[in-house]
Amino acid sequence: MVDKACRNCHLITEGNVCPRCKSTDLSDDFSGIVIILDPENSQIAKMMNVDRRGRYALRVR
Ligand SMILES: [Zn+2]
C-alpha cells in the first residue's frame, strides 16, 4: 500500500478515497507529515483546520 495525501484536506490515507472529505483527488507526491492525536487541544490542528485524528501532509503537490 502506498500512502497518499488528499489534495483537498491533506489527510493521508492508504485508500483511493479520502475518508475525511470523500475526495478522490489524492496525490502520492507530498512532503511533511503531521500526526494529530488530539485535535481538540492541538494548536497545529487548529492551524491546519483539522478536526479529526490522523496523519496529515504539510504540503501536497
Ligand atoms: Zn480529504
N, CA, C, O and the ligand as a Tripos MOL2 file, in Angstrom:
@<TRIPOS>MOLECULE
protein
  245   243    62     0     0
PROTEIN
NO_CHARGES

@<TRIPOS>ATOM
      1 N           0.8340   -1.2000    0.0000 N.3       1 MET1
      2 CA          0.0000    0.0000    0.0000 C.3       1 MET1
      3 C           0.8780    1.2620    0.0000 C.2       1 MET1
      4 O           1.8590    1.3570    0.7370 O.2       1 MET1
      5 N           0.5040    2.1990   -0.8240 N.am      2 VAL2
      6 CA          1.2220    3.4690   -0.8760 C.3       2 VAL2
      7 C           0.3620    4.5400   -0.2070 C.2       2 VAL2
      8 O          -0.8200    4.6990   -0.5100 O.2       2 VAL2
      9 N           0.9840    5.2530    0.6940 N.am      3 ASP3
     10 CA          0.2570    6.3490    1.3240 C.3       3 ASP3
     11 C           0.0330    7.4730    0.3270 C.2       3 ASP3
     12 O           0.9110    7.8080   -0.4680 O.2       3 ASP3
     13 N          -1.1570    8.0440    0.3870 N.am      4 LYS4
     14 CA         -1.4680    9.1850   -0.4590 C.3       4 LYS4
     15 C          -2.0760   10.2850    0.3980 C.2       4 LYS4
     16 O          -2.7050   10.0340    1.4260 O.2       4 LYS4
     17 N          -1.8670   11.4930   -0.0550 N.am      5 ALA5
     18 CA         -2.4190   12.6280    0.6830 C.3       5 ALA5
     19 C          -3.5340   13.2820   -0.1240 C.2       5 ALA5
     20 O          -3.4370   13.4470   -1.3400 O.2       5 ALA5
     21 N          -4.5820   13.6430    0.5820 N.am      6 CYS6
     22 CA         -5.7200   14.2890   -0.0580 C.3       6 CYS6
     23 C          -5.3640   15.7300   -0.4170 C.2       6 CYS6
     24 O          -4.8810   16.4820    0.4290 O.2       6 CYS6
     25 N          -5.6000   16.1110   -1.6630 N.am      7 ARG7
     26 CA         -5.2980   17.4880   -2.0790 C.3       7 ARG7
     27 C          -6.2800   18.4780   -1.4670 C.2       7 ARG7
     28 O          -5.9930   19.6710   -1.3600 O.2       7 ARG7
     29 N          -7.4140   17.9800   -1.0760 N.am      8 ASN8
     30 CA         -8.4530   18.8620   -0.5360 C.3       8 ASN8
     31 C          -8.2130   19.1850    0.9390 C.2       8 ASN8
     32 O          -8.2180   20.3510    1.3320 O.2       8 ASN8
     33 N          -8.0010   18.1370    1.7630 N.am      9 CYS9
     34 CA         -7.8940   18.3800    3.2120 C.3       9 CYS9
     35 C          -6.5690   17.8990    3.7980 C.2       9 CYS9
     36 O          -6.3410   18.0350    5.0000 O.2       9 CYS9
     37 N          -5.6960   17.3410    2.9650 N.am     10 HIS10
     38 CA         -4.3410   16.9560    3.3710 C.3      10 HIS10
     39 C          -4.2720   15.7100    4.2520 C.2      10 HIS10
     40 O          -3.1910   15.3580    4.7240 O.2      10 HIS10
     41 N          -5.3760   15.0500    4.4790 N.am     11 LEU11
     42 CA         -5.3340   13.8000    5.2350 C.3      11 LEU11
     43 C          -4.5840   12.7370    4.4420 C.2      11 LEU11
     44 O          -4.7590   12.6120    3.2300 O.2      11 LEU11
     45 N          -3.7470   11.9740    5.1370 N.am     12 ILE12
     46 CA         -3.0090   10.9000    4.4760 C.3      12 ILE12
     47 C          -3.7670    9.5920    4.6690 C.2      12 ILE12
     48 O          -4.1750    9.2560    5.7810 O.2      12 ILE12
     49 N          -3.9460    8.8680    3.5820 N.am     13 THR13
     50 CA         -4.7300    7.6400    3.6280 C.3      13 THR13
     51 C          -4.0600    6.5810    2.7620 C.2      13 THR13
     52 O          -3.2380    6.8980    1.9020 O.2      13 THR13
     53 N          -4.4170    5.3230    2.9950 N.am     14 GLU14
     54 CA         -3.8860    4.2470    2.1720 C.3      14 GLU14
     55 C          -4.8520    3.8610    1.0670 C.2      14 GLU14
     56 O          -4.4960    3.1010    0.1670 O.2      14 GLU14
     57 N          -6.0550    4.3700    1.1270 N.am     15 GLY15
     58 CA         -7.0540    4.0050    0.1320 C.3      15 GLY15
     59 C          -7.0600    4.9600   -1.0450 C.2      15 GLY15
     60 O          -6.1590    5.7840   -1.1990 O.2      15 GLY15
     61 N          -8.0690    4.8410   -1.8580 N.am     16 ASN16
     62 CA         -8.2060    5.6980   -3.0330 C.3      16 ASN16
     63 C          -9.2330    6.7970   -2.8390 C.2      16 ASN16
     64 O          -9.4300    7.6420   -3.7120 O.2      16 ASN16
     65 N          -9.8800    6.7780   -1.6960 N.am     17 VAL17
     66 CA        -10.8530    7.8170   -1.3780 C.3      17 VAL17
     67 C         -10.5060    8.3820   -0.0070 C.2      17 VAL17
     68 O         -10.2230    7.6310    0.9260 O.2      17 VAL17
     69 N         -10.5280    9.6810    0.1110 N.am     18 CYS18
     70 CA        -10.2380   10.2960    1.3980 C.3      18 CYS18
     71 C         -11.3690    9.9900    2.3770 C.2      18 CYS18
     72 O         -12.5280   10.3010    2.1010 O.2      18 CYS18
     73 N         -11.0370    9.3730    3.5370 N.am     19 PRO19
     74 CA        -12.0920    9.0370    4.4970 C.3      19 PRO19
     75 C         -12.6630   10.2670    5.2070 C.2      19 PRO19
     76 O         -13.6940   10.1810    5.8730 O.2      19 PRO19
     77 N         -12.0030   11.3850    5.0640 N.am     20 ARG20
     78 CA        -12.4720   12.5820    5.7590 C.3      20 ARG20
     79 C         -13.4390   13.3890    4.9060 C.2      20 ARG20
     80 O         -14.5380   13.7170    5.3530 O.2      20 ARG20
     81 N         -13.0360   13.7120    3.6760 N.am     21 CYS21
     82 CA        -13.8770   14.5950    2.8590 C.3      21 CYS21
     83 C         -14.4310   13.8720    1.6340 C.2      21 CYS21
     84 O         -15.1060   14.4770    0.8010 O.2      21 CYS21
     85 N         -14.1400   12.5620    1.5290 N.am     22 LYS22
     86 CA        -14.6490   11.7260    0.4320 C.3      22 LYS22
     87 C         -14.1290   12.1390   -0.9430 C.2      22 LYS22
     88 O         -14.6690   11.7270   -1.9700 O.2      22 LYS22
     89 N         -13.0840   12.9500   -0.9520 N.am     23 SER23
     90 CA        -12.4960   13.3540   -2.2230 C.3      23 SER23
     91 C         -11.6610   12.2080   -2.7870 C.2      23 SER23
     92 O         -11.0680   11.4350   -2.0340 O.2      23 SER23
     93 N         -11.6170   12.1010   -4.1000 N.am     24 THR24
     94 CA        -10.7420   11.1190   -4.7300 C.3      24 THR24
     95 C          -9.5290   11.7980   -5.3480 C.2      24 THR24
     96 O          -8.7660   11.1760   -6.0880 O.2      24 THR24
     97 N          -9.3590   13.0670   -5.0420 N.am     25 ASP25
     98 CA         -8.2330   13.8240   -5.5790 C.3      25 ASP25
     99 C          -7.0360   13.6590   -4.6440 C.2      25 ASP25
    100 O          -6.7190   14.5500   -3.8560 O.2      25 ASP25
    101 N          -6.3760   12.4960   -4.7460 N.am     26 LEU26
    102 CA         -5.2640   12.1740   -3.8680 C.3      26 LEU26
    103 C          -3.9520   12.2260   -4.6280 C.2      26 LEU26
    104 O          -3.9140   12.0360   -5.8430 O.2      26 LEU26
    105 N          -2.8750   12.4870   -3.8930 N.am     27 SER27
    106 CA         -1.5640   12.5790   -4.5150 C.3      27 SER27
    107 C          -0.5460   11.8130   -3.6930 C.2      27 SER27
    108 O          -0.5560   11.8770   -2.4640 O.2      27 SER27
    109 N           0.3390   11.0830   -4.3750 N.am     28 ASP28
    110 CA          1.4210   10.4290   -3.6260 C.3      28 ASP28
    111 C           2.6550   11.3150   -3.5720 C.2      28 ASP28
    112 O           3.7050   10.8990   -3.0800 O.2      28 ASP28
    113 N           2.5280   12.5330   -4.0770 N.am     29 ASP29
    114 CA          3.6400   13.4700   -4.0600 C.3      29 ASP29
    115 C           3.3850   14.5320   -2.9950 C.2      29 ASP29
    116 O           2.8750   15.6170   -3.2780 O.2      29 ASP29
    117 N           3.7520   14.1900   -1.7770 N.am     30 PHE30
    118 CA          3.5320   15.1260   -0.6770 C.3      30 PHE30
    119 C           4.7580   15.1420    0.2310 C.2      30 PHE30
    120 O           5.5820   14.2290    0.1860 O.2      30 PHE30
    121 N           4.8730   16.1630    1.0400 N.am     31 SER31
    122 CA          6.0190   16.2370    1.9410 C.3      31 SER31
    123 C           5.5900   16.7570    3.3030 C.2      31 SER31
    124 O           4.6710   17.5680    3.4190 O.2      31 SER31
    125 N           6.2680   16.2760    4.3200 N.am     32 GLY32
    126 CA          5.9850   16.7010    5.6830 C.3      32 GLY32
    127 C           4.7620   16.0030    6.2260 C.2      32 GLY32
    128 O           3.6730   16.1220    5.6640 O.2      32 GLY32
    129 N           4.9300   15.2800    7.3070 N.am     33 ILE33
    130 CA          3.7990   14.5700    7.8980 C.3      33 ILE33
    131 C           3.5710   15.0750    9.3190 C.2      33 ILE33
    132 O           4.4960   15.1250   10.1290 O.2      33 ILE33
    133 N           2.3530   15.4380    9.6020 N.am     34 VAL34
    134 CA          1.9720   15.8420   10.9510 C.3      34 VAL34
    135 C           0.9780   14.8160   11.4710 C.2      34 VAL34
    136 O          -0.0050   14.5000   10.8010 O.2      34 VAL34
    137 N           1.2340   14.2970   12.6630 N.am     35 ILE35
    138 CA          0.3030   13.3520   13.2660 C.3      35 ILE35
    139 C          -0.5100   14.0830   14.3240 C.2      35 ILE35
    140 O           0.0300   14.5940   15.3050 O.2      35 ILE35
    141 N          -1.7960   14.1200   14.1090 N.am     36 ILE36
    142 CA         -2.7010   14.7930   15.0400 C.3      36 ILE36
    143 C          -3.3930   13.7270   15.8890 C.2      36 ILE36
    144 O          -4.1870   12.9330   15.3830 O.2      36 ILE36
    145 N          -3.0850   13.7210   17.1680 N.am     37 LEU37
    146 CA         -3.6860   12.7300   18.0610 C.3      37 LEU37
    147 C          -4.8240   13.3310   18.8640 C.2      37 LEU37
    148 O          -5.7560   12.6270   19.2540 O.2      37 LEU37
    149 N          -4.7530   14.6210   19.1110 N.am     38 ASP38
    150 CA         -5.7150   15.2780   19.9850 C.3      38 ASP38
    151 C          -6.1330   16.6170   19.3780 C.2      38 ASP38
    152 O          -5.7010   17.6780   19.8290 O.2      38 ASP38
    153 N          -6.9750   16.5530   18.3540 N.am     39 PRO39
    154 CA         -7.3120   17.7750   17.6040 C.3      39 PRO39
    155 C          -7.9550   18.8600   18.4690 C.2      39 PRO39
    156 O          -7.8430   20.0460   18.1600 O.2      39 PRO39
    157 N          -8.6220   18.4620   19.5390 N.am     40 GLU40
    158 CA         -9.2920   19.4400   20.4060 C.3      40 GLU40
    159 C          -8.2880   20.3830   21.0560 C.2      40 GLU40
    160 O          -8.5590   21.5680   21.2480 O.2      40 GLU40
    161 N          -7.1260   19.8330   21.3910 N.am     41 ASN41
    162 CA         -6.1620   20.6050   22.1660 C.3      41 ASN41
    163 C          -4.8680   20.8680   21.4120 C.2      41 ASN41
    164 O          -3.8580   21.2220   22.0210 O.2      41 ASN41
    165 N          -4.8860   20.7010   20.1240 N.am     42 SER42
    166 CA         -3.6660   20.8740   19.3510 C.3      42 SER42
    167 C          -3.6760   22.1950   18.5970 C.2      42 SER42
    168 O          -4.5970   22.4770   17.8310 O.2      42 SER42
    169 N          -2.6430   23.0050   18.8190 N.am     43 GLN43
    170 CA         -2.5280   24.2610   18.0820 C.3      43 GLN43
    171 C          -2.3060   23.9830   16.5990 C.2      43 GLN43
    172 O          -2.8170   24.6980   15.7360 O.2      43 GLN43
    173 N          -1.5400   22.9410   16.3210 N.am     44 ILE44
    174 CA         -1.2800   22.5990   14.9180 C.3      44 ILE44
    175 C          -2.5860   22.2180   14.2290 C.2      44 ILE44
    176 O          -2.8370   22.6070   13.0880 O.2      44 ILE44
    177 N          -3.4050   21.4590   14.9340 N.am     45 ALA45
    178 CA         -4.6860   21.0510   14.3630 C.3      45 ALA45
    179 C          -5.5400   22.2740   14.0420 C.2      45 ALA45
    180 O          -6.1960   22.3270   13.0020 O.2      45 ALA45
    181 N          -5.5260   23.2480   14.9370 N.am     46 LYS46
    182 CA         -6.3030   24.4580   14.6890 C.3      46 LYS46
    183 C          -5.7530   25.2260   13.4980 C.2      46 LYS46
    184 O          -6.4990   25.7340   12.6610 O.2      46 LYS46
    185 N          -4.4090   25.2970   13.4440 N.am     47 MET47
    186 CA         -3.7790   25.9990   12.3270 C.3      47 MET47
    187 C          -4.1520   25.3530   11.0000 C.2      47 MET47
    188 O          -4.3830   26.0380   10.0030 O.2      47 MET47
    189 N          -4.2050   24.0140   11.0040 N.am     48 MET48
    190 CA         -4.4640   23.2910    9.7640 C.3      48 MET48
    191 C          -5.9500   23.0430    9.5490 C.2      48 MET48
    192 O          -6.3540   22.4330    8.5590 O.2      48 MET48
    193 N          -6.7470   23.5190   10.4790 N.am     49 ASN49
    194 CA         -8.2020   23.3480   10.3650 C.3      49 ASN49
    195 C          -8.5810   21.8730   10.3600 C.2      49 ASN49
    196 O          -9.3870   21.4250    9.5440 O.2      49 ASN49
    197 N          -7.9890   21.1330   11.2810 N.am     50 VAL50
    198 CA         -8.1730   19.6920   11.3620 C.3      50 VAL50
    199 C          -9.0800   19.3720   12.5430 C.2      50 VAL50
    200 O          -8.8890   19.9030   13.6370 O.2      50 VAL50
    201 N         -10.0510   18.5200   12.3310 N.am     51 ASP51
    202 CA        -10.9660   18.2010   13.4170 C.3      51 ASP51
    203 C         -11.0450   16.7070   13.7130 C.2      51 ASP51
    204 O         -11.9120   16.2730   14.4720 O.2      51 ASP51
    205 N         -10.1700   15.9330   13.1370 N.am     52 ARG52
    206 CA        -10.1580   14.5110   13.4840 C.3      52 ARG52
    207 C          -8.7330   13.9950   13.5080 C.2      52 ARG52
    208 O          -7.8410   14.5430   12.8600 O.2      52 ARG52
    209 N          -8.5360   12.9180   14.2790 N.am     53 ARG53
    210 CA         -7.2080   12.3420   14.4120 C.3      53 ARG53
    211 C          -6.7410   11.7610   13.0980 C.2      53 ARG53
    212 O          -7.5410   11.3230   12.2720 O.2      53 ARG53
    213 N          -5.4250   11.7640   12.9170 N.am     54 GLY54
    214 CA         -4.8920   11.1540   11.7260 C.3      54 GLY54
    215 C          -3.5550   11.7540   11.3500 C.2      54 GLY54
    216 O          -3.0000   12.5960   12.0560 O.2      54 GLY54
    217 N          -3.0610   11.2990   10.2230 N.am     55 ARG55
    218 CA         -1.8130   11.8340    9.6970 C.3      55 ARG55
    219 C          -2.1430   12.7950    8.5700 C.2      55 ARG55
    220 O          -3.0010   12.5190    7.7310 O.2      55 ARG55
    221 N          -1.4620   13.9090    8.5600 N.am     56 TYR56
    222 CA         -1.7270   14.9400    7.5600 C.3      56 TYR56
    223 C          -0.4270   15.3610    6.8970 C.2      56 TYR56
    224 O           0.6220   15.4120    7.5400 O.2      56 TYR56
    225 N          -0.5030   15.6580    5.6220 N.am     57 ALA57
    226 CA          0.6480   16.1530    4.8970 C.3      57 ALA57
    227 C           0.7130   17.6700    5.0000 C.2      57 ALA57
    228 O          -0.3080   18.3510    4.9030 O.2      57 ALA57
    229 N           1.9100   18.1910    5.1950 N.am     58 LEU58
    230 CA          2.0530   19.6430    5.2340 C.3      58 LEU58
    231 C           1.8980   20.2380    3.8400 C.2      58 LEU58
    232 O           1.2910   21.2930    3.6590 O.2      58 LEU58
    233 N           2.4510   19.5490    2.8770 N.am     59 ARG59
    234 CA          2.4450   20.0610    1.5270 C.3      59 ARG59
    235 C           2.0430   18.9590    0.5530 C.2      59 ARG59
    236 O           2.6180   17.8720    0.5850 O.2      59 ARG59
    237 N           1.0920   19.2150   -0.2870 N.am     60 VAL60
    238 CA          0.6510   18.2430   -1.2850 C.3      60 VAL60
    239 C           0.7970   18.8760   -2.6540 C.2      60 VAL60
    240 O           0.3190   19.9840   -2.8960 O.2      60 VAL60
    241 N           1.4640   18.1570   -3.5510 N.am     61 ARG61
    242 CA          1.6280   18.6940   -4.9020 C.3      61 ARG61
    243 C           0.6890   17.9990   -5.8740 C.2      61 ARG61
    244 O           0.6830   18.3190   -7.0630 O.2      61 ARG61
    245 ZN         -9.7390   14.8700    2.1450 Zn       62 ZN62
@<TRIPOS>BOND
     1     1     2 1
     2     2     3 1
     3     3     4 2
     4     3     5 am
     5     5     6 1
     6     6     7 1
     7     7     8 2
     8     7     9 am
     9     9    10 1
    10    10    11 1
    11    11    12 2
    12    11    13 am
    13    13    14 1
    14    14    15 1
    15    15    16 2
    16    15    17 am
    17    17    18 1
    18    18    19 1
    19    19    20 2
    20    19    21 am
    21    21    22 1
    22    22    23 1
    23    23    24 2
    24    23    25 am
    25    25    26 1
    26    26    27 1
    27    27    28 2
    28    27    29 am
    29    29    30 1
    30    30    31 1
    31    31    32 2
    32    31    33 am
    33    33    34 1
    34    34    35 1
    35    35    36 2
    36    35    37 am
    37    37    38 1
    38    38    39 1
    39    39    40 2
    40    39    41 am
    41    41    42 1
    42    42    43 1
    43    43    44 2
    44    43    45 am
    45    45    46 1
    46    46    47 1
    47    47    48 2
    48    47    49 am
    49    49    50 1
    50    50    51 1
    51    51    52 2
    52    51    53 am
    53    53    54 1
    54    54    55 1
    55    55    56 2
    56    55    57 am
    57    57    58 1
    58    58    59 1
    59    59    60 2
    60    59    61 am
    61    61    62 1
    62    62    63 1
    63    63    64 2
    64    63    65 am
    65    65    66 1
    66    66    67 1
    67    67    68 2
    68    67    69 am
    69    69    70 1
    70    70    71 1
    71    71    72 2
    72    71    73 am
    73    73    74 1
    74    74    75 1
    75    75    76 2
    76    75    77 am
    77    77    78 1
    78    78    79 1
    79    79    80 2
    80    79    81 am
    81    81    82 1
    82    82    83 1
    83    83    84 2
    84    83    85 am
    85    85    86 1
    86    86    87 1
    87    87    88 2
    88    87    89 am
    89    89    90 1
    90    90    91 1
    91    91    92 2
    92    91    93 am
    93    93    94 1
    94    94    95 1
    95    95    96 2
    96    95    97 am
    97    97    98 1
    98    98    99 1
    99    99   100 2
   100    99   101 am
   101   101   102 1
   102   102   103 1
   103   103   104 2
   104   103   105 am
   105   105   106 1
   106   106   107 1
   107   107   108 2
   108   107   109 am
   109   109   110 1
   110   110   111 1
   111   111   112 2
   112   111   113 am
   113   113   114 1
   114   114   115 1
   115   115   116 2
   116   115   117 am
   117   117   118 1
   118   118   119 1
   119   119   120 2
   120   119   121 am
   121   121   122 1
   122   122   123 1
   123   123   124 2
   124   123   125 am
   125   125   126 1
   126   126   127 1
   127   127   128 2
   128   127   129 am
   129   129   130 1
   130   130   131 1
   131   131   132 2
   132   131   133 am
   133   133   134 1
   134   134   135 1
   135   135   136 2
   136   135   137 am
   137   137   138 1
   138   138   139 1
   139   139   140 2
   140   139   141 am
   141   141   142 1
   142   142   143 1
   143   143   144 2
   144   143   145 am
   145   145   146 1
   146   146   147 1
   147   147   148 2
   148   147   149 am
   149   149   150 1
   150   150   151 1
   151   151   152 2
   152   151   153 am
   153   153   154 1
   154   154   155 1
   155   155   156 2
   156   155   157 am
   157   157   158 1
   158   158   159 1
   159   159   160 2
   160   159   161 am
   161   161   162 1
   162   162   163 1
   163   163   164 2
   164   163   165 am
   165   165   166 1
   166   166   167 1
   167   167   168 2
   168   167   169 am
   169   169   170 1
   170   170   171 1
   171   171   172 2
   172   171   173 am
   173   173   174 1
   174   174   175 1
   175   175   176 2
   176   175   177 am
   177   177   178 1
   178   178   179 1
   179   179   180 2
   180   179   181 am
   181   181   182 1
   182   182   183 1
   183   183   184 2
   184   183   185 am
   185   185   186 1
   186   186   187 1
   187   187   188 2
   188   187   189 am
   189   189   190 1
   190   190   191 1
   191   191   192 2
   192   191   193 am
   193   193   194 1
   194   194   195 1
   195   195   196 2
   196   195   197 am
   197   197   198 1
   198   198   199 1
   199   199   200 2
   200   199   201 am
   201   201   202 1
   202   202   203 1
   203   203   204 2
   204   203   205 am
   205   205   206 1
   206   206   207 1
   207   207   208 2
   208   207   209 am
   209   209   210 1
   210   210   211 1
   211   211   212 2
   212   211   213 am
   213   213   214 1
   214   214   215 1
   215   215   216 2
   216   215   217 am
   217   217   218 1
   218   218   219 1
   219   219   220 2
   220   219   221 am
   221   221   222 1
   222   222   223 1
   223   223   224 2
   224   223   225 am
   225   225   226 1
   226   226   227 1
   227   227   228 2
   228   227   229 am
   229   229   230 1
   230   230   231 1
   231   231   232 2
   232   231   233 am
   233   233   234 1
   234   234   235 1
   235   235   236 2
   236   235   237 am
   237   237   238 1
   238   238   239 1
   239   239   240 2
   240   239   241 am
   241   241   242 1
   242   242   243 1
   243   243   244 2
@<TRIPOS>SUBSTRUCTURE
     1 MET1         2 RESIDUE 1 A MET
     2 VAL2         6 RESIDUE 1 A VAL
     3 ASP3        10 RESIDUE 1 A ASP
     4 LYS4        14 RESIDUE 1 A LYS
     5 ALA5        18 RESIDUE 1 A ALA
     6 CYS6        22 RESIDUE 1 A CYS
     7 ARG7        26 RESIDUE 1 A ARG
     8 ASN8        30 RESIDUE 1 A ASN
     9 CYS9        34 RESIDUE 1 A CYS
    10 HIS10       38 RESIDUE 1 A HIS
    11 LEU11       42 RESIDUE 1 A LEU
    12 ILE12       46 RESIDUE 1 A ILE
    13 THR13       50 RESIDUE 1 A THR
    14 GLU14       54 RESIDUE 1 A GLU
    15 GLY15       58 RESIDUE 1 A GLY
    16 ASN16       62 RESIDUE 1 A ASN
    17 VAL17       66 RESIDUE 1 A VAL
    18 CYS18       70 RESIDUE 1 A CYS
    19 PRO19       74 RESIDUE 1 A PRO
    20 ARG20       78 RESIDUE 1 A ARG
    21 CYS21       82 RESIDUE 1 A CYS
    22 LYS22       86 RESIDUE 1 A LYS
    23 SER23       90 RESIDUE 1 A SER
    24 THR24       94 RESIDUE 1 A THR
    25 ASP25       98 RESIDUE 1 A ASP
    26 LEU26      102 RESIDUE 1 A LEU
    27 SER27      106 RESIDUE 1 A SER
    28 ASP28      110 RESIDUE 1 A ASP
    29 ASP29      114 RESIDUE 1 A ASP
    30 PHE30      118 RESIDUE 1 A PHE
    31 SER31      122 RESIDUE 1 A SER
    32 GLY32      126 RESIDUE 1 A GLY
    33 ILE33      130 RESIDUE 1 A ILE
    34 VAL34      134 RESIDUE 1 A VAL
    35 ILE35      138 RESIDUE 1 A ILE
    36 ILE36      142 RESIDUE 1 A ILE
    37 LEU37      146 RESIDUE 1 A LEU
    38 ASP38      150 RESIDUE 1 A ASP
    39 PRO39      154 RESIDUE 1 A PRO
    40 GLU40      158 RESIDUE 1 A GLU
    41 ASN41      162 RESIDUE 1 A ASN
    42 SER42      166 RESIDUE 1 A SER
    43 GLN43      170 RESIDUE 1 A GLN
    44 ILE44      174 RESIDUE 1 A ILE
    45 ALA45      178 RESIDUE 1 A ALA
    46 LYS46      182 RESIDUE 1 A LYS
    47 MET47      186 RESIDUE 1 A MET
    48 MET48      190 RESIDUE 1 A MET
    49 ASN49      194 RESIDUE 1 A ASN
    50 VAL50      198 RESIDUE 1 A VAL
    51 ASP51      202 RESIDUE 1 A ASP
    52 ARG52      206 RESIDUE 1 A ARG
    53 ARG53      210 RESIDUE 1 A ARG
    54 GLY54      214 RESIDUE 1 A GLY
    55 ARG55      218 RESIDUE 1 A ARG
    56 TYR56      222 RESIDUE 1 A TYR
    57 ALA57      226 RESIDUE 1 A ALA
    58 LEU58      230 RESIDUE 1 A LEU
    59 ARG59      234 RESIDUE 1 A ARG
    60 VAL60      238 RESIDUE 1 A VAL
    61 ARG61      242 RESIDUE 1 A ARG
    62 ZN62       245 GROUP 0 **** ****
